[in-house]
């Protein structure tokens, strides 16, 4: 059973258009500052296979870039990875979240829909 992760898109000031908040109950929270255009790419996260170096760069968090990846070979096909760091190979923090949630973020961003 996958944990419930709350998601919201809010307005942000320049140079960002939107702040994405992901929250796993009271255990953790991730804020990603981005543009709608960058987050809209997340609709195609299933093609962003990390093993093929096709991660999607979308947003920043804690002063680092944020990369979004599809499940790797042999992994749960419904679990995506969010990597935060210098690049998608030298990352410092990783989160596993449902692929459907990442796709929903992309859909909402492409519609420029905020809370």
C-alpha positions in Angstrom: 0.0 0.0 0.0 1.4 3.4 -1.0 1.3 6.2 1.5 -1.0 9.1 0.9 0.9 12.1 -0.5 -0.9 15.5 -0.6 -0.1 17.8 -3.4 -0.8 21.5 -4.1 0.3 24.1 -6.6 0.5 27.7 -5.4 1.4 31.0 -7.0 5.1 32.0 -6.5 7.0 35.2 -7.2 9.6 35.8 -9.9 11.6 34.1 -11.3 9.2 31.2 -10.5 5.6 31.0 -11.4 4.5 28.2 -9.1 5.5 26.4 -5.9 4.6 22.7 -5.8 4.2 21.3 -2.3 4.3 17.5 -1.7 3.6 16.3 1.8 3.7 12.7 3.2 1.5 13.2 6.2 3.4 14.7 9.1 6.6 12.8 8.1 8.0 14.9 5.3 7.4 17.9 3.0 9.0 18.8 -0.3 8.7 22.3 -1.8 9.7 22.7 -5.5 9.9 26.1 -7.1 9.3 26.0 -10.9 7.6 27.3 -14.0 4.3 25.8 -15.4 6.2 24.9 -18.5 8.8 22.9 -16.7 6.3 21.0 -14.5 4.0 20.4 -17.5 6.8 18.1 -18.8 5.9 15.7 -16.0 3.0 14.3 -18.0 5.6 12.3 -19.8 7.4 11.0 -16.7 6.9 7.3 -17.8 9.4 7.9 -20.6 11.9 9.6 -18.3 13.9 6.4 -17.7 16.9 7.2 -15.4 18.9 4.2 -16.7 18.7 5.8 -20.2 19.7 9.2 -18.7 16.3 10.8 -19.7 15.3 12.3 -16.3 13.2 15.4 -16.5 14.7 18.5 -14.9 11.8 20.6 -13.5 12.2 23.0 -10.6 14.5 23.7 -7.7 14.4 22.8 -4.0 16.8 23.8 -1.3 19.0 25.6 -3.8 19.4 22.5 -6.0 17.9 21.2 -9.2 15.0 18.7 -9.1 14.9 15.7 -11.5 12.0 13.4 -12.0 12.5 9.8 -13.2 10.4 6.8 -14.3 10.7 3.5 -12.5 13.9 1.6 -13.4 14.0 -1.9 -14.7 12.7 -4.3 -12.1 11.2 -1.6 -9.9 7.5 -1.1 -9.2 6.2 0.4 -12.4 3.9 2.7 -10.5 6.6 4.4 -8.5 8.6 7.4 -9.7 11.7 8.9 -8.2 12.3 12.6 -7.4 16.0 13.4 -7.2 17.3 16.7 -5.7 20.9 17.7 -6.2 23.6 18.9 -8.6 22.4 16.6 -11.4 20.5 13.3 -11.8 23.6 11.3 -11.1 25.1 13.3 -8.2 21.9 13.9 -6.2 21.7 14.4 -2.4 18.0 13.5 -1.7 15.6 11.1 -3.3 11.9 10.5 -2.8 9.7 7.7 -4.2 6.2 8.9 -5.1 3.4 7.4 -7.3 3.8 7.9 -11.0 0.1 8.9 -11.2 0.8 11.8 -8.9 3.7 13.0 -11.0 1.5 12.8 -14.1 -1.3 14.7 -12.3 1.2 17.5 -11.4 2.1 17.7 -15.1 -1.6 17.9 -16.1 -2.4 20.6 -13.6 0.7 22.6 -14.6 -0.1 22.4 -18.3 -3.6 23.8 -17.5 -1.9 26.4 -15.3 -4.2 25.4 -12.4 -3.2 26.5 -8.9 -4.9 26.1 -5.6 
